């Protein structure tokens, strides 16, 4: 029955429905009626919405856009509303210039709060960077009244969180002196900044952490993070037991996995320290501790349910494998960590450890490759944070790798490593390392050139090139540090590198720049180097001026001794021997120098050369032979021996002339003995020099010239002795002394035959040079003296044949006294003899 009851609602709605139906029917009868009805309905809807908005505005509390209201919203945590109020204030332009700090403070505070909630570390850092910008401007304009401490705290925190550590420390330390609010977090932030700075100051880290931890207001998780940072700082100071005890107090956010991993890190660092100490643990104790640490890592692995710290775990396992000597397993684990974590802190630490292992295995190419991968992974050192390998330790380990390469003469690897040091190292640090690397490389190559005769010329050329490269980098570094105290220091380093690299034009430019900017430090030495540079550039007059300035204005400086020596050489070059002798005598006699000092020794050698050049052969022989006896291993000794040989040969000319002019038998015999004495001494010295050079595996151009002259003059001396003996044989034959005549004849043959051998040895080594023509002529003269005309003529024919084979453009003037045409004419004439 209920179903049959009438529906009263339907009955009431029927008239209304019929009205709507009639309205729809009416509107459909014409398009304009449809438009009219639609427009009326739209206006009704708009009016309804407007009414609701008016009612909402009437019922809500109204606030004016003011700094005070924005600060109140900030305090309530309504960051979006506070930011909106500041934007309204800015749009209205109602804030006075001296009140602009308030809106900036609000914007900075809002940005800092939002940054703290960011999940991405990079987005978080960038947000804090913007917050620091707003808060710095707010500070400059003036924080709102009563907000000074809060502003300093937020600014310092934003600076540290954006890795502007030095600035953050200064601001937070200022905040500590304003009020005592938020003191625990302020100390914790300062400690964190000191820990992660490029040059950590661990005592200051511990000082501020102790103050933070002493405050009950420091709550979790910040308290445990501070405890962990303290334990790591203690470990960095080699206080491992204290570090372990401190860590036991922590209840970190990561739970047992985090705590166990830090404990493993401390134990690994302790093992590394003890194994390299003077008293390492006994093998049994060492192995047990390895096992205990691995067990600790196993527990950390099991506790790490989310597998967020597996990379660090494997990294520490690899370090233990390395200490155990299992390099294969260590490399496998490190490579796995690097492949898994890439540019993350774990990947960077693993790549560096791989590089160290390969370097220990002398796999230099692989070591450099791994170091470069690690350096390339740190795109921005400002945003780099790592507990496994903090930036300071990364610096230290890369520097240690570089030093190791340099110490082992692996300069090529060191140079490759330097090329990738930026941005982990600053541009200036990279420039300095590059300059130091090439300077050490060039110096080492020059040292090797003095010992490895077979490659001396190539090594010298390469070494000087490296030194010139060092000079370029030192000069760039000086320009980059123009406003610092090290500017002139780098100029000096550049000038030294250029000078030793024989880039004298560049050396001269930089030395003059140094003297212009540094009037006191190294002034005497700089003047000495200026003179040496000008002397090397064949400008003796300018060099003499520089040396004399050094001597005159710096008489007590040690550089003055070298300045006198170098000035004497310059005077010798300009043919002023008296001035040169006076300077050398001042070093040798008028100073406090002893024969052990390099300046005295070099002055003695130079005096001998000067006397030889002045043809004072007796005095030259006296001084040079003293040098030979005093300094047998000095590089200058060989030249001294050669000059002594030359001096004896020239000295023999006087008794030889007196021998020819002698009127009495006694006079002739006396000069005969003197000639034999001098020429014999010359012969001995020539042979000594020749033998020393011949024993070398390779010859320099100077060695080649010297040994050639030794052969030539040895033959000449023997020829003179042979002629002398023939002359004595003729004289004794005239006196009827047959036995004496026979003895002199035998000696003459002996000397002339030896002369032929000496000349022949020379011709065998210098067949492609014009000097061979003179040698063959001398051999021909010897055979003529030995009365073998066929052999004498044969040498001339051979000389003509060699002359014909020589290139038309060959330089004859540098090694002989005749031109090509003159040689042709003379040899043609000698052929007819």
C-alpha positions, 0 to 999 in steps of 0.5 A: 500500500505504501507503493500506491500512495500519492507522491506529494513532492512530485505534485508540488514540483509539477507546476514549476517543471511545467514553467521551465518547460514552457521557458525552454520551449519559448527560447527555442522558437527563436535564436535571439530568445536563446541568447537572451535567456543565456545572457540572463543566466550568466549575469545571475551566476556572476552576481552570485559569485561577486556576492560571495566574495564580498561576504567573505571579505566582510567576514575575514580580518583585514591586515595592512601590508606592513613590515610588522605584520610580515614579521609576525607572519614569519614568527608564526611560520606563515612563510608564504603569507609573510613573503606576500606581504613583503611583495605588497610592500615593495609594490606599494613603495611605502618603505623608507630607504632606512627601513629596507632592512626589514623586508630583506630580513623577511625574504632571507629568513623565508628563503633559509626556512624553505632551503632547510626543507629541500631534499636535494643538497644542491638545491639546498645550497643554492637556496641558502646562497640566495638567503645569504644574499638577502640577509647580507643586504638586510645587515648592511641596511640594518636588521629590524629592531630587536632582530640583530642577533637572529639576523646574524645567526641566520646569516651565518647559518646561510653562509655556512650552508652555502659553503661560504665558510670563512664569512660564516664563521666571522658572522657567527662569532659576532653573533656570539658576542651580541646575545646568548640565544641559540648558542648551542647551534651557533657553536655547532655551525662554527665547528662544522665550518672549521671542520669542512674548511680547506685548512681545518683547524681541529682544535677550534672544531673541538673547542666549539663542539665542546661548548655546543655539547655542554648546552642541554638545549642542543637536541637530537639529531643535532647533538649526535651529529656534533658528537660524530663530528667531534670523534672524527676531529679527534681521529684527525688529530690521531687521538683515536681512543678518545674518538672511540670513547666520544662516539659511544655517546652518539645516537645518530639519525642513521641508527646503528649502521651510521655509528658502526660505520664511523667506528670502523672509519676511526679504526681504519685510520688508527691502523693506517697511522700505526702501520706507518709509525716507528713502532707498528703493532706485531703481526699477530696483533695487526692481523687480529685488529684487521679481523676485528675491523672487518667484523665491525664492518660486517655488523654495519653492513647488516644494520644498513637495511636500506643499503645507503652506506654500502659504498662507504663500507666497501671503501673501508674494506678496500683500505684494509685489504690494501694494508693486508697487501691484497691489492687485487681485492682492494682494487676490485672493491674500489672500482666497484665503489667508483662505478656505483657512486661516480661523482658522489663522495664515496666515488671520489674517495675510491678513485683517489685510493685507486690512484694511490694503489696504482702509484705504489705499483708503479702503474703511473699512467693508471694512477694519473688516470684515477687521480684525474677522474677524482679531480674531475668529479669535484666540479665545484669544491664549494659544494663538496662535502665528505666525511670519507675524504674531506676537501682538506684531505683530498688536497693533501693526498693529491699533493702527496701524489704529486710530490711522490711523482716528482721525487721519483723523477716521474715529472711527466706524470706530475705535470699531467696531474697538475693539468687537472688540479683546477677547480679543486685547487685554485688557478693560482695554486695550479699555476704555482704547482705547474711552475714548480713542476717544470722547474724541478723537471728542467733542473733534473734534466740538466743534472742528468745531462752532466752525468749521461754523456751519451744523451747530454745534448738532448737532455740539456735542450729538453731541460732548458725548454722545461725551465723556460716553461716554468718561467712563463708560469712563474711570470703569469703567477706574478701577474696574478698576485701583483697586489700580494707580497709574493709578487716579487718572489714569483718574479725572481723565480721566473727570472731564474727559470728563464736564465737557467733555460737560456731565454736571456731576453725574457730573463733580462725583462723580468730581472729589470722588472724585479729590480724596479719593484724590489729595491732591497731583497736580493738586490745584489744577487739581482744585479749579479744576474742582470750582469750575467744575462747581459754577458750571455747576450754578448753585451759586455759593456752593460754587464760590466756596469751591472757588476760594478754597481753590485760591487760598489753598493753591496760590498759586504754581500756574498754576491759581490765575490761572484760579481768580481769573477763575472766582471773579470770575465767581461773585462777579459772579453773587452781586452782589459786584462789589468782590470780583470786581474785586479778583480781576480786578485781581490777575490784570491788575496784581498778577501776572506775567501778560502780555497774551499769556496766556489768563488775562490776556486773559479777565480783561480781557474779564471786567472789561469785562463786570463794569463794564458790569453795574455801569453804569460804561459809560465804564470798560466801553467803555475796557476792552472796546475794548482787548480788541477791538483786542488780540484781534480773532479771539477768540470773545469779541470779538463779545460785547465789541462788542455790550456796547460798543454797549449801553454807548454806547447807555446812555451817551447817556442822560446827555447826552440828559437834559442836552440836554433840560435845557440852559439855554444854546445852548452847553450844548445844542449840546455835549450834542447832539454828545455824544448823536450821538457816543455813539448813532453809535458804538452804531449802528456796533457794532450794525451790525458785530455784525449783519453778522458774524452775518448772514454765518454760514451758521447761527446758534446760539441766542445768535447768534439772540438777539444779531442780533435785539437788534441789529436792535431796538436799531439801530432804537431808536438811529435813532429816537432820532437822528431825534427828536433831529433833529426837536427841533433842527429845531423849535428852529432854526425858532423862531430863524428859521434856515431852512437849519439847520431844513431840514438837521435835518428832512432828517436826521430823515427820514433817521434815521426812514426808516432806523429803519423799515427796521431794524425791517422787517428784524427783522419779516421774520425773526421773524414767529412770535415775540411780539417782532414786536408790539413791532417793529410798534409801533415802526414805527408810531411812526416813521411817526407821526413822519414824519406818515404816519398811514395807515401808522402805523395800518396797522402796528397793524392788522397787529400785531392780526392777527398777535396773533390768529394766535399760539397761545394758549399762546405765551410772551410774557414771555420776549421782551416786557414785556407779556402777551397780554391787555395787548398786546390792550388796548394795540393796540386802544387804539392803533388808535383814535389 
